[in-house]
Amino acid sequence: MVDVASIRPLAAVLVSFLAAGAIVASHRYPNVRDSWSVIAALTKFGIVASMLPGVMDGTVYVWSLGTFVPGVEFALRADPLGMLFALLASFLWIFTAFYATGYMRGLDEPNQTRFFAAFAMSLSTALGIAFAQNLVTIFVFYELLSVSTYPLVAHDEDAEARIAGRKYLAYTFFGGGVLVLAGTVLVFQLAGTVDFAAGGIPALAEAAGADPWFARLAFGLLVTGFGVKAALMPIHSWLADAMVAPTPVSGLLHAVAVVKSGAFGISRVILDVYGPDLAADLGVHIPLAIVAAFTLTAASIIALRKDHLKRRLAYSTTAQLSYIVLGLSMLHPYAILGGLFHIPAHAFGKLTLFFCAGAIHVETHTDYISEMAGIGKRMPFTMAAFTIGAAGMAGIPLIAGFVSKYYMLIGGLGAGGIGVIGAEGATMSPLMGTIFSGSLIVSGLLNIAYFWPIVYTAYFESENDHDAKPLLEFPMGGKPESYGVSVGRLTDGGKRIEDPEHETGYAVDRFPSDHAGADADDHEHEHDDHHGGGPPAEGWERRRPWAESTWLMLVPIGLIATGAIVLGVVPGQAVFFDLAVYIVETVTGVVVP
């Protein structure tokens, strides 16, 4: 690779920062204000895309402000791994800028100027993480991302939003950030540098030979710190609580930028700080793979009992992020390729799902799966896109998620020395390879288990006669009275809450809708159609696909869902796959067929 001095990495970071100022200055003119987000998104993507041909040819674009601390520069570096994250975030922001405008106006949300300004700031910090040249620079932007996204999480300004915002800061800013800083200091003590290098920092490999336990400690601190934003268990609970944020935030920042920054940070540590060879020599990849395998399985099980749609999607995100971490931690070239490609695969699929959830909320004020019977009549296009996104998350062929999980599966077997495909790259015992590959299959089945009831309820049940349980039998889910027990609700822990004012209840968690601001149990929210979610008394109105919502929301949903299909049908023609292959070949030295 050849380093070339260029201001473009800095420009890509600053463009949305400058847009934030323009958004604030245009607060009296909503159309002008919202246009700045679109202009900034297009400009940012254009700058990032202009560097892609050079990066694919071995050019690395570098910009440096100078020495930040002794021995460490504050520098930005557009290399292949950074381009994968930056290209994804900047591309999807274009569609989210349109979608967010339709969503915020559809609900007549307050504080829209602050929302769009914070949104733009968040994209600046996300690009800073992508293009950071070293651990110190990525730490700075990692912390700035937590600060800039706090107003988005706490946007509603009610008690629940404030609690979620404080929890978010406590986990990501004070918890994860401190651990990343501590790990960075230890790496500097060991290697004398914290600059990323494809395949690992050479000086760190030499130092780890003399003091392996110190190197293992630094690795643990770094992956735990980044693992906070990647929602690895048991440091994951902030993500589900952050679903109180507006759905565009949940979509881009919690399915693309924020949580992906954690997974991206772990990929930097494994591929560009330690390198696969050193990680295997130290044996640090096995504990990380165990945590990831446990997280993707446990989070999928938890998602089964979540009746609130966004919270089910949140636990799905927790599981899907661990696919990325598991693929990287198995250290096999095919597994790493699958883990890297799952970054865009998950982003397209999950962004589709969150966009659909937001459209359902705006148009019908429905947030609970048990209230969505027959909603496919009211929102046929949205639910069709939801089905595509869900299929991708479950690993159904012809959708992006299948490709990434396929490579992770054969990589897991190869990592255990099983079979003939890549078995020469074994990095663990056959037993561990079998366990990790099996966890991928089990989680895929669980994905089907918690997504299929949503699709089935929307398309194949009538709002007048349906089975309201999300999936599991009482007491984990469903109508308690249908089993001959007293009416009431159960909390997640199984404690009964007496509810004499209502004749029905569900034994699943009940949380307020995105912006209802009313009591979670009675759902007596005031909306334009005078019902608090679910079908109105006369049943769902049947609508044409193009008439179910505004074009500002429907077009982004359709295009992102189409992108998920393209990534699944012709991955070899997709630039994200090419970037992932290039990264794997550069880091491992293995040519991927």
C-alpha positions as CSV (number, residue, x, y, z in Angstrom):
1,M,0.0,0.0,0.0
2,V,1.1,3.5,-0.8
3,D,0.3,6.5,1.5
4,V,-0.8,9.6,-0.2
5,A,-1.4,12.9,1.6
6,S,-5.0,14.1,1.0
7,I,-7.5,16.3,2.7
8,R,-10.4,14.1,1.6
9,P,-10.6,12.0,4.8
10,L,-10.9,15.2,6.8
11,A,-13.4,16.7,4.4
12,A,-15.6,13.6,4.7
13,V,-15.6,14.0,8.5
14,L,-16.2,17.7,8.5
15,V,-19.0,18.0,5.9
16,S,-21.8,16.9,8.2
17,F,-20.2,18.9,11.1
18,L,-20.6,22.0,8.9
19,A,-24.1,20.9,7.9
20,A,-25.0,20.8,11.6
21,G,-24.3,24.5,11.9
22,A,-26.3,25.2,8.7
23,I,-29.2,23.2,10.1
24,V,-29.2,25.3,13.3
25,A,-29.0,28.5,11.4
26,S,-31.9,27.5,9.2
27,H,-34.2,26.6,12.1
28,R,-36.9,29.1,11.0
29,Y,-37.2,27.5,7.5
30,P,-38.0,23.8,7.9
31,N,-37.6,23.0,4.2
32,V,-34.2,24.6,4.0
33,R,-33.2,23.0,7.3
34,D,-34.1,19.5,6.2
35,S,-32.4,20.1,2.8
36,W,-29.1,20.6,4.5
37,S,-29.2,17.0,5.7
38,V,-29.7,15.7,2.2
39,I,-27.1,17.9,0.7
40,A,-24.6,16.9,3.4
41,A,-25.4,13.2,2.9
42,L,-24.8,13.4,-0.8
43,T,-21.6,15.4,-0.4
44,K,-20.2,13.1,2.2
45,F,-20.9,10.0,0.2
46,G,-19.4,11.6,-2.9
47,I,-16.2,12.4,-1.1
48,V,-15.9,8.9,0.4
49,A,-16.8,7.2,-3.0
50,S,-14.1,9.3,-4.7
51,M,-11.4,7.6,-2.7
52,L,-12.7,4.1,-3.4
53,P,-11.0,3.4,-6.7
54,G,-7.6,4.5,-5.3
55,V,-8.1,2.4,-2.1
56,M,-8.9,-0.7,-4.1
57,D,-5.7,-0.1,-6.1
58,G,-3.6,0.0,-3.0
59,T,-3.6,3.7,-2.2
60,V,-4.2,4.9,1.3
61,Y,-5.3,8.5,1.8
62,V,-3.8,10.2,4.9
63,W,-4.3,13.5,6.6
64,S,-2.5,14.5,9.8
65,L,-2.9,17.4,12.2
66,G,0.4,16.6,13.8
67,T,1.5,15.1,17.1
68,F,-1.4,14.7,19.4
69,V,0.4,13.2,22.4
70,P,4.1,12.3,22.4
71,G,4.7,9.6,19.8
72,V,1.1,9.7,18.6
73,E,-0.4,11.7,15.7
74,F,-3.9,12.9,15.4
75,A,-4.4,11.5,11.9
76,L,-7.0,10.2,9.6
77,R,-6.3,7.3,7.2
78,A,-8.7,6.0,4.5
79,D,-7.6,2.4,4.2
80,P,-9.8,-0.6,3.0
81,L,-11.2,-1.5,6.4
82,G,-12.1,2.1,7.1
83,M,-13.6,2.5,3.7
84,L,-15.9,-0.4,4.3
85,F,-17.5,1.3,7.3
86,A,-17.3,4.8,5.9
87,L,-18.9,3.9,2.6
88,L,-21.7,2.0,4.3
89,A,-22.5,4.8,6.8
90,S,-22.4,7.6,4.3
91,F,-24.4,5.7,1.7
92,L,-27.2,4.8,4.1
93,W,-27.4,8.3,5.5
94,I,-28.7,9.5,2.1
95,F,-31.8,7.4,2.5
96,T,-32.2,8.1,6.2
97,A,-32.1,11.8,5.6
98,F,-35.2,11.5,3.5
99,Y,-36.9,9.0,5.8
100,A,-36.2,11.0,8.9
101,T,-37.8,14.1,7.3
102,G,-41.0,12.1,6.6
103,Y,-41.0,10.4,10.0
104,M,-40.4,13.6,12.1
105,R,-43.0,15.6,10.1
106,G,-45.5,12.7,10.1
107,L,-45.5,12.7,13.9
108,D,-45.1,16.5,14.1
109,E,-42.1,16.0,16.5
110,P,-40.8,18.9,18.6
111,N,-37.1,19.9,18.6
112,Q,-36.6,18.8,15.0
113,T,-33.7,21.3,14.5
114,R,-31.8,19.8,17.4
115,F,-32.6,16.3,16.2
116,F,-31.2,16.9,12.7
117,A,-28.1,18.8,14.0
118,A,-27.2,16.0,16.4
119,F,-27.9,13.5,13.6
120,A,-25.3,15.2,11.4
121,M,-22.8,15.5,14.2
122,S,-23.1,11.8,14.8
123,L,-22.3,11.0,11.2
124,S,-19.2,13.2,11.5
125,T,-17.9,11.2,14.5
126,A,-18.8,7.9,12.9
127,L,-16.6,8.8,9.8
128,G,-13.9,9.8,12.3
129,I,-14.0,6.4,13.8
130,A,-13.8,4.8,10.3
131,F,-10.8,6.8,9.2
132,A,-8.9,7.0,12.5
133,Q,-5.2,6.1,12.0
134,N,-4.5,4.8,15.5
135,L,-6.1,3.8,18.8
136,V,-5.9,7.3,20.3
137,T,-7.7,9.0,17.4
138,I,-10.4,6.3,17.3
139,F,-10.8,6.8,21.1
140,V,-11.4,10.5,20.7
141,F,-14.1,10.0,18.0
142,Y,-15.5,7.0,19.9
143,E,-16.2,9.2,22.9
144,L,-17.5,12.1,20.7
145,L,-20.0,9.7,19.1
146,S,-21.5,8.9,22.6
147,V,-21.8,12.6,23.3
148,S,-23.3,13.6,20.0
149,T,-25.9,10.7,20.0
150,Y,-27.1,11.4,23.6
151,P,-29.5,14.1,22.5
152,L,-31.0,11.6,20.0
153,V,-31.5,8.9,22.6
154,A,-33.0,11.4,25.0
155,H,-35.0,13.2,22.3
156,D,-38.4,12.8,23.9
157,E,-37.2,14.5,27.1
158,D,-39.6,12.4,29.3
159,A,-38.5,10.4,32.3
160,E,-38.0,7.2,30.3
161,A,-35.9,8.9,27.6
162,R,-33.7,10.7,30.2
163,I,-33.1,7.4,32.0
164,A,-32.2,5.7,28.8
165,G,-29.9,8.6,27.8
166,R,-28.1,8.5,31.2
167,K,-27.7,4.7,30.9
168,Y,-26.4,5.1,27.4
169,L,-23.7,7.5,28.5
170,A,-22.8,5.5,31.5
171,Y,-22.2,2.4,29.4
172,T,-20.7,3.8,26.3
173,F,-18.9,7.0,27.4
174,F,-17.8,6.3,31.0
175,G,-17.6,2.5,30.7
176,G,-16.6,1.6,27.2
177,G,-14.5,4.7,26.6
178,V,-12.5,4.3,29.8
179,L,-11.7,0.6,28.9
180,V,-10.6,1.6,25.4
181,L,-8.3,4.2,26.8
182,A,-6.8,1.8,29.3
183,G,-6.2,-0.8,26.6
184,T,-4.6,1.9,24.3
185,V,-2.2,2.9,27.1
186,L,-1.1,-0.7,27.6
187,V,-0.6,-1.3,23.9
188,F,1.6,1.9,23.7
189,Q,3.6,0.7,26.7
190,L,4.2,-2.6,25.0
191,A,4.8,-1.6,21.4
192,G,5.7,2.1,21.6
193,T,3.1,2.9,18.9
194,V,-0.7,2.6,18.5
195,D,-0.8,3.1,14.7
196,F,-2.9,0.5,12.9
197,A,-1.1,-1.9,10.5
198,A,-2.8,-4.5,8.3
199,G,-2.1,-7.9,10.0
200,G,-1.1,-6.4,13.3
201,I,1.5,-4.0,14.8
202,P,4.9,-5.7,14.4
203,A,6.4,-4.3,17.5
204,L,3.4,-5.5,19.5
205,A,4.0,-9.1,18.3
206,E,7.6,-8.9,19.5
207,A,6.6,-7.4,22.9
208,A,3.9,-10.0,23.4
209,G,6.4,-12.8,23.1
210,A,8.2,-11.4,26.2
211,D,5.1,-10.5,28.2
212,P,2.0,-12.4,26.8
213,W,-0.2,-11.8,29.9
214,F,0.2,-8.1,29.6
215,A,-0.7,-8.3,25.9
216,R,-3.8,-10.5,26.8
217,L,-4.9,-7.9,29.3
218,A,-4.6,-5.1,26.8
219,F,-6.6,-7.1,24.3
220,G,-9.3,-7.8,26.9
221,L,-9.6,-4.1,27.8
222,L,-9.9,-3.1,24.1
223,V,-12.5,-5.6,23.0
224,T,-14.5,-5.1,26.2
225,G,-14.5,-1.3,25.7
226,F,-15.5,-1.6,22.0
227,G,-17.8,-4.5,23.0
228,V,-20.0,-2.1,25.0
229,K,-21.2,-0.4,21.8
230,A,-21.3,-3.8,20.0
231,A,-23.8,-4.8,22.8
232,L,-21.9,-8.0,23.8
233,M,-23.5,-9.6,26.8
234,P,-23.5,-8.8,29.7
235,I,-22.9,-5.2,28.7
236,H,-25.8,-5.0,26.3
237,S,-28.9,-3.7,28.1
238,W,-28.4,-0.1,27.1
239,L,-29.3,-0.9,23.5
240,A,-32.9,-2.1,24.2
241,D,-33.5,0.9,26.5
242,A,-32.3,3.2,23.8
243,M,-35.2,2.2,21.6
244,V,-37.1,5.1,23.1
245,A,-35.3,7.2,20.5
246,P,-37.1,8.1,17.3
247,T,-37.0,5.3,14.8
248,P,-34.6,7.0,12.4
249,V,-32.1,7.0,15.3
250,S,-32.8,3.4,16.0
251,G,-32.3,2.6,12.4
252,L,-29.2,4.3,11.2
253,L,-27.4,4.9,14.5
254,H,-28.4,1.7,16.4
255,A,-28.2,-0.5,13.3
256,V,-25.4,1.1,11.4
257,A,-23.3,3.8,13.0
258,V,-23.3,3.4,16.8
259,V,-23.4,-0.3,17.3
260,K,-21.3,-0.9,14.1
261,S,-18.6,1.4,15.6
262,G,-18.2,-1.1,18.4
263,A,-18.0,-4.1,16.0
264,F,-15.7,-2.0,13.8
265,G,-13.5,-1.2,16.7
266,I,-13.2,-4.9,17.5
267,S,-12.3,-5.6,13.9
268,R,-9.5,-3.0,14.1
269,V,-8.1,-4.6,17.2
270,I,-8.2,-8.2,15.8
271,L,-7.0,-7.3,12.3
272,D,-4.9,-4.2,12.6
273,V,-3.6,-4.1,16.2
274,Y,-2.9,-7.7,17.1
275,G,-3.4,-9.5,13.8
276,P,-4.9,-13.0,13.4
277,D,-1.5,-14.7,14.0
278,L,-0.8,-13.0,17.3
279,A,-4.4,-13.4,18.5
280,A,-4.1,-17.1,17.8
281,D,-0.7,-17.4,19.5
282,L,-2.1,-15.6,22.6
283,G,-5.3,-17.7,22.5
284,V,-7.4,-14.6,23.1
285,H,-9.8,-15.4,20.2
286,I,-11.4,-18.4,21.9
287,P,-12.8,-16.5,24.9
288,L,-14.1,-13.7,22.6
289,A,-15.7,-16.3,20.3
290,I,-17.4,-17.9,23.3
291,V,-18.8,-14.6,24.5
292,A,-20.1,-13.9,20.9
293,A,-21.6,-17.3,20.5
294,F,-23.4,-17.0,23.9
295,T,-24.6,-13.5,23.0
296,L,-26.1,-14.4,19.6
297,T,-27.9,-17.4,21.1
298,A,-29.1,-15.8,24.3
299,A,-30.2,-12.5,22.7
300,S,-32.2,-14.5,20.1
301,I,-34.0,-16.4,22.8
302,I,-34.8,-13.1,24.7
303,A,-36.2,-11.7,21.4
304,L,-38.8,-14.5,21.3
305,R,-40.8,-13.0,24.2
306,K,-40.6,-9.3,23.2
307,D,-44.0,-8.0,22.1
308,H,-42.9,-4.5,21.5
309,L,-41.6,-4.6,17.9
310,K,-38.6,-2.2,18.3
311,R,-37.4,-4.1,21.4
312,R,-37.6,-7.4,19.5
313,L,-35.5,-5.7,16.8
314,A,-33.1,-4.4,19.5
315,Y,-32.4,-7.9,20.8
316,S,-32.1,-9.1,17.2
317,T,-29.4,-6.4,16.7
318,T,-27.6,-7.6,19.8
319,A,-27.5,-11.1,18.3
320,Q,-26.6,-10.0,14.8
321,L,-23.7,-7.9,16.0
322,S,-22.3,-11.0,17.7
323,Y,-22.3,-12.7,14.3
324,I,-19.7,-10.1,13.2
325,V,-17.6,-10.6,16.3
326,L,-17.8,-14.4,16.1
327,G,-16.7,-14.4,12.5
328,L,-13.7,-12.2,13.2
329,S,-12.7,-14.1,16.4
330,M,-12.6,-17.4,14.6
331,L,-9.6,-16.0,12.7
332,H,-10.2,-18.2,9.6
333,P,-10.1,-16.2,6.3
334,Y,-13.6,-17.4,5.3
335,A,-15.0,-16.6,8.8
336,I,-13.3,-13.1,8.7
337,L,-14.8,-12.5,5.3
338,G,-18.2,-13.5,6.5
339,G,-17.9,-11.3,9.6
340,L,-16.8,-8.3,7.6
341,F,-19.5,-8.8,4.9
342,H,-22.1,-9.1,7.7
343,I,-21.5,-5.4,8.5
344,P,-23.2,-4.2,5.4
345,A,-25.6,-7.2,5.2
346,H,-26.9,-6.6,8.6
347,A,-27.1,-2.8,8.0
348,F,-29.3,-3.1,4.9
349,G,-31.5,-5.7,6.5
350,K,-31.9,-4.2,9.9
351,L,-32.3,-0.7,8.6
352,T,-35.2,-2.0,6.4
353,L,-36.8,-3.5,9.5
354,F,-36.5,-0.3,11.6
355,F,-37.8,1.8,8.8
356,C,-40.8,-0.5,8.5
357,A,-41.4,-0.3,12.2
358,G,-41.3,3.5,12.1
359,A,-43.7,3.7,9.2
360,I,-46.1,1.4,11.0
361,H,-45.9,3.6,14.0
362,V,-46.4,6.9,12.1
363,E,-49.4,5.6,10.1
364,T,-51.2,3.4,12.6
365,H,-49.6,4.1,16.0
366,T,-49.1,0.4,16.4
367,D,-46.0,-0.8,18.2
368,Y,-46.9,-4.2,19.6
369,I,-46.8,-7.4,17.6
370,S,-49.9,-8.7,19.3
371,E,-51.8,-5.8,17.8
372,M,-50.7,-6.2,14.2
373,A,-53.1,-8.9,13.1
374,G,-54.0,-8.2,9.5
375,I,-51.9,-5.1,9.2
376,G,-50.6,-6.4,5.9
377,K,-53.9,-5.1,4.4
378,R,-53.2,-1.6,5.7
379,M,-49.5,-1.5,4.8
380,P,-48.8,-4.1,2.1
381,F,-45.6,-2.5,0.8
382,T,-44.1,-1.9,4.2
383,M,-44.8,-5.5,5.4
384,A,-43.4,-6.9,2.2
385,A,-40.2,-5.0,2.8
386,F,-40.2,-6.1,6.4
387,T,-40.4,-9.7,5.2
388,I,-37.4,-9.2,3.0
389,G,-35.4,-7.7,5.9
390,A,-36.4,-10.5,8.3
391,A,-35.5,-13.1,5.7
392,G,-32.0,-11.6,5.5
393,M,-31.6,-11.6,9.2
394,A,-32.6,-15.2,9.3
395,G,-30.1,-16.2,6.6
396,I,-32.6,-17.1,3.9
397,P,-30.9,-17.6,0.5
398,L,-31.0,-14.7,-2.0
399,I,-30.8,-12.1,0.8
400,A,-27.6,-10.5,2.0
401,G,-27.6,-12.2,5.4
402,F,-27.3,-15.7,3.8
403,V,-24.0,-14.9,2.1
404,S,-22.3,-13.6,5.2
405,K,-23.5,-16.4,7.4
406,Y,-22.5,-19.0,4.7
407,Y,-18.9,-17.8,4.8
408,M,-18.9,-17.7,8.6
409,L,-20.3,-21.3,8.7
410,I,-17.7,-22.8,6.4
411,G,-15.1,-20.6,8.1
412,G,-16.1,-22.0,11.5
413,L,-15.7,-25.5,10.2
414,G,-12.4,-24.7,8.6
415,A,-11.2,-23.1,11.8
416,G,-11.8,-26.4,13.6
417,G,-10.0,-28.3,10.8
418,I,-13.2,-29.9,9.7
419,G,-13.7,-30.7,6.0
420,V,-11.6,-29.8,3.0
421,I,-12.6,-26.1,2.5
422,G,-10.0,-24.0,4.1
423,A,-9.2,-26.6,6.8
424,E,-5.5,-25.7,6.4
425,G,-6.3,-22.5,8.2
426,A,-7.5,-24.2,11.4
427,T,-7.2,-22.0,14.5
428,M,-9.0,-24.1,17.1
429,S,-10.0,-27.6,18.0
430,P,-12.6,-29.5,16.0
431,L,-14.9,-29.4,19.1
432,M,-14.8,-25.6,19.3
433,G,-15.2,-25.3,15.5
434,T,-18.3,-27.5,15.7
435,I,-19.7,-25.6,18.7
436,F,-19.3,-22.2,17.0
437,S,-20.7,-23.4,13.7
438,G,-23.6,-25.0,15.5
439,S,-24.4,-21.7,17.3
440,L,-24.7,-20.0,13.9
441,I,-27.3,-22.6,12.8
442,V,-29.2,-22.5,16.1
443,S,-29.3,-18.7,16.1
444,G,-30.5,-18.8,12.5
445,L,-33.4,-21.0,13.5
446,L,-34.2,-18.7,16.4
447,N,-34.3,-15.8,13.9
448,I,-37.0,-17.6,12.0
449,A,-38.8,-18.3,15.3
450,Y,-39.1,-14.6,16.3
451,F,-39.5,-13.1,12.9
452,W,-42.1,-15.5,11.4
453,P,-44.8,-14.7,13.9
454,I,-44.7,-11.0,12.9
455,V,-45.1,-11.9,9.2
456,Y,-47.7,-14.5,9.9
457,T,-49.7,-12.1,12.1
458,A,-49.6,-9.4,9.5
459,Y,-50.6,-11.5,6.5
460,F,-52.4,-14.6,7.7
461,E,-54.5,-13.5,10.7
462,S,-57.6,-11.4,10.9
463,E,-57.9,-8.5,13.3
464,N,-61.3,-9.8,14.3
465,D,-60.2,-13.4,15.1
466,H,-56.6,-14.0,15.9
467,D,-54.3,-15.6,18.4
468,A,-52.6,-12.7,20.2
469,K,-49.6,-14.4,21.7
470,P,-46.2,-13.4,20.2
471,L,-44.9,-17.0,20.1
472,L,-44.4,-18.7,23.4
473,E,-47.1,-20.3,25.5
474,F,-48.1,-18.8,28.9
475,P,-46.5,-17.7,31.1
476,M,-43.8,-16.5,28.7
477,G,-46.3,-15.0,26.2
478,G,-50.0,-14.9,25.2
479,K,-53.3,-14.1,26.8
480,P,-53.3,-15.4,30.4
481,E,-57.1,-15.8,30.5
482,S,-57.0,-18.2,27.6
483,Y,-55.3,-20.6,29.9
484,G,-57.9,-20.3,32.7
485,V,-56.0,-17.9,35.0
486,S,-57.0,-14.6,36.5
487,V,-56.8,-11.5,34.4
488,G,-53.7,-9.4,34.8
489,R,-50.3,-8.8,33.4
490,L,-46.9,-10.3,34.1
491,T,-43.7,-8.4,34.2
492,D,-40.6,-9.9,32.6
493,G,-39.7,-11.5,35.9
494,G,-43.1,-13.2,36.2
495,K,-44.6,-11.0,38.9
496,R,-48.3,-10.5,38.3
497,I,-49.7,-6.9,38.1
498,E,-53.4,-6.7,38.9
499,D,-55.2,-4.7,36.3
500,P,-58.9,-4.5,37.2
501,E,-59.7,-1.8,34.6
502,H,-58.9,-4.2,31.7
503,E,-60.4,-7.5,30.7
504,T,-57.4,-8.7,28.7
505,G,-53.7,-8.8,29.3
506,Y,-50.6,-10.2,27.8
507,A,-47.9,-12.0,29.6
508,V,-45.1,-10.2,27.7
509,D,-43.2,-7.0,28.4
510,R,-45.2,-3.8,27.7
511,F,-43.3,-0.6,27.0
512,P,-44.5,2.8,25.7
513,S,-44.5,3.4,22.0
514,D,-41.8,5.6,20.4
515,H,-43.4,8.9,21.3
516,A,-46.7,8.1,22.9
517,G,-45.8,9.6,26.2
518,A,-48.7,7.8,27.9
519,D,-49.1,5.0,30.3
520,A,-47.6,1.8,29.0
521,D,-50.3,-0.5,30.3
522,D,-53.5,1.0,29.1
523,H,-52.4,2.2,25.7
524,E,-54.9,5.0,25.8
525,H,-52.8,7.3,23.5
526,E,-54.4,10.2,21.7
527,H,-53.9,10.0,18.0
528,D,-55.6,11.3,14.9
529,D,-57.6,8.2,14.5
530,H,-58.6,8.1,18.2
531,H,-57.3,4.7,18.9
532,G,-54.1,3.7,20.8
533,G,-52.5,1.3,18.3
534,G,-53.8,-1.8,16.7
535,P,-56.7,-2.0,14.3
536,P,-59.6,0.5,14.6
537,A,-63.0,-0.8,15.6
538,E,-64.0,-1.2,11.9
539,G,-60.8,-3.1,11.1
540,W,-57.9,-2.1,9.0
541,E,-58.5,0.0,5.9
542,R,-57.2,-1.8,2.8
543,R,-54.8,0.5,0.9
544,R,-52.7,0.3,-2.2
545,P,-48.9,0.0,-1.7
546,W,-48.3,3.6,-2.9
547,A,-51.0,5.1,-0.7
548,E,-50.1,3.6,2.7
549,S,-47.6,6.3,3.6
550,T,-45.6,9.3,2.2
551,W,-43.0,8.9,-0.5
552,L,-40.4,10.3,1.9
553,M,-40.7,7.0,3.9
554,L,-41.8,4.5,1.2
555,V,-39.0,5.2,-1.3
556,P,-36.1,4.7,1.3
557,I,-37.8,1.5,2.6
558,G,-38.0,0.1,-1.0
559,L,-34.5,1.1,-2.0
560,I,-32.9,-0.3,1.2
561,A,-34.8,-3.6,0.9
562,T,-33.7,-3.8,-2.8
563,G,-30.1,-3.3,-1.6
564,A,-30.4,-6.2,0.7
565,I,-31.6,-8.4,-2.2
566,V,-28.8,-7.2,-4.5
567,L,-26.2,-8.0,-1.8
568,G,-27.7,-11.5,-1.6
569,V,-28.2,-12.3,-5.3
570,V,-25.0,-10.8,-6.8
571,P,-22.6,-10.3,-3.9
572,G,-19.6,-10.6,-6.2
573,Q,-20.8,-7.5,-8.0
574,A,-21.2,-5.5,-4.8
575,V,-18.4,-3.1,-3.8
576,F,-18.8,-4.1,-0.1
577,F,-18.0,-7.7,-0.9
578,D,-15.0,-6.7,-2.9
579,L,-13.7,-4.5,0.0
580,A,-14.2,-7.4,2.4
581,V,-12.3,-9.8,0.2
582,Y,-9.5,-7.2,-0.3
583,I,-9.2,-6.7,3.5
584,V,-9.0,-10.5,4.2
585,E,-6.4,-11.1,1.5
586,T,-4.3,-8.1,2.8
587,V,-4.5,-9.1,6.4
588,T,-4.1,-12.9,6.1
589,G,-2.2,-13.2,2.9
590,V,-4.6,-15.9,1.8
591,V,-6.3,-15.5,-1.6
592,V,-10.1,-16.0,-1.3
593,P,-11.5,-17.8,-4.3
